[in-house]
Amino acid sequence: MATRGQRDPGCTTSADHPYPAEHHAGELTQITRAIVVIYKERFGCGPNFAHSDYAGRNAIVCLLEGTLTPVEKRLVAIGEIQQLQNLRQLFQAAAGFARPSRGSPAGASCRS
């Protein structure tokens, strides 16, 4: 897995996409902006960084960084990672993104 600013060699990028760059660069920006708007509306705050790119011919990945709320940041600071994951699952269920699942880890990693 690549870190911010590095390309994962296993992933294709917009350069590998079958359409010209001008065609899809604007679409990726629109997708990123739409996800940020949804995040702000549903969770009350948006990410510090957001970027979308192709992950093959049939998938787009949107990377969001800095999405933790002040309460979530405090949970991390006091080492309550499991409670943070539970809270995130509850938020996702309440926002209509996922169903809560008992005893399973959150589907996405939580990093500030």
C-alpha positions as CSV (number, residue, x, y, z in Angstrom):
1,M,0.0,0.0,0.0
2,A,1.3,3.4,-0.9
3,T,1.4,6.3,1.5
4,R,0.2,9.8,0.7
5,G,2.1,11.1,-2.3
6,Q,3.3,7.6,-3.4
7,R,1.8,5.5,-6.1
8,D,0.9,1.9,-5.2
9,P,2.5,-0.2,-8.0
10,G,-0.4,-2.6,-8.0
11,C,-3.0,0.1,-8.9
12,T,-3.7,1.6,-12.2
13,T,-4.0,5.4,-12.4
14,S,-5.8,7.9,-14.5
15,A,-2.9,7.5,-16.9
16,D,-4.0,3.9,-17.5
17,H,-7.6,4.8,-18.1
18,P,-8.9,4.3,-21.7
19,Y,-10.3,7.8,-22.1
20,P,-8.1,11.0,-22.6
21,A,-6.9,12.7,-19.5
22,E,-9.0,15.8,-20.1
23,H,-12.2,13.7,-20.2
24,H,-11.8,12.0,-16.8
25,A,-9.7,14.5,-14.7
26,G,-12.7,16.7,-14.3
27,E,-14.9,13.7,-13.4
28,L,-12.5,12.6,-10.7
29,T,-12.5,16.2,-9.3
30,Q,-16.4,16.2,-9.3
31,I,-16.5,12.8,-7.5
32,T,-14.0,14.0,-4.9
33,R,-16.0,17.2,-4.2
34,A,-19.3,15.3,-4.0
35,I,-17.8,12.9,-1.5
36,V,-16.5,15.8,0.6
37,V,-19.9,17.5,0.5
38,I,-21.6,14.2,1.6
39,Y,-19.1,13.8,4.4
40,K,-19.6,17.3,5.7
41,E,-23.4,17.0,5.5
42,R,-23.5,13.6,7.2
43,F,-20.7,13.9,9.8
44,G,-20.5,17.6,10.4
45,C,-16.9,18.1,9.2
46,G,-15.0,17.3,6.1
47,P,-11.5,15.9,5.5
48,N,-8.3,17.9,5.5
49,F,-7.3,16.2,2.2
50,A,-9.2,14.3,-0.4
51,H,-8.2,12.8,-3.7
52,S,-9.8,10.3,-6.1
53,D,-8.1,8.1,-8.7
54,Y,-8.8,5.0,-10.7
55,A,-8.2,1.7,-9.2
56,G,-8.6,-0.3,-12.4
57,R,-11.0,0.1,-15.2
58,N,-14.1,-0.4,-13.1
59,A,-13.3,1.2,-9.8
60,I,-12.5,4.6,-8.3
61,V,-10.9,5.1,-4.9
62,C,-11.3,8.3,-2.9
63,L,-8.6,8.9,-0.2
64,L,-9.8,11.0,2.7
65,E,-7.4,12.2,5.4
66,G,-8.1,14.1,8.6
67,T,-11.8,13.0,9.0
68,L,-11.8,12.6,12.7
69,T,-14.1,14.8,14.8
70,P,-12.7,16.4,18.0
71,V,-14.3,13.6,20.1
72,E,-12.9,10.9,17.9
73,K,-9.4,12.5,18.2
74,R,-9.7,12.4,21.9
75,L,-10.7,8.7,21.8
76,V,-7.5,8.1,19.9
77,A,-5.4,10.2,22.3
78,I,-6.6,8.1,25.3
79,G,-6.2,4.8,23.4
80,E,-9.8,3.9,23.0
81,I,-9.5,2.6,19.4
82,Q,-12.2,-0.1,19.7
83,Q,-14.6,2.6,21.0
84,L,-13.7,4.8,18.0
85,Q,-14.4,1.9,15.6
86,N,-17.7,1.3,17.3
87,L,-18.6,5.0,17.2
88,R,-17.7,5.1,13.5
89,Q,-19.8,2.0,12.7
90,L,-22.7,3.7,14.5
91,F,-22.2,6.9,12.6
92,Q,-22.1,5.0,9.3
93,A,-25.3,3.1,10.2
94,A,-27.1,6.3,11.3
95,A,-26.0,8.1,8.1
96,G,-27.3,5.2,6.0
97,F,-23.8,4.1,4.7
98,A,-23.7,0.7,6.4
99,R,-25.5,-1.6,8.9
100,P,-24.0,-1.9,12.3
101,S,-22.2,-5.1,13.0
102,R,-21.6,-6.5,16.4
103,G,-18.1,-7.7,17.2
104,S,-16.4,-7.0,13.8
105,P,-13.8,-4.3,13.2
106,A,-14.7,-1.2,11.2
107,G,-14.3,-1.6,7.5
108,A,-12.1,1.4,7.1
109,S,-9.1,2.5,9.1
110,C,-9.4,5.5,11.3
111,R,-6.4,7.8,11.2
112,S,-6.2,11.5,12.0
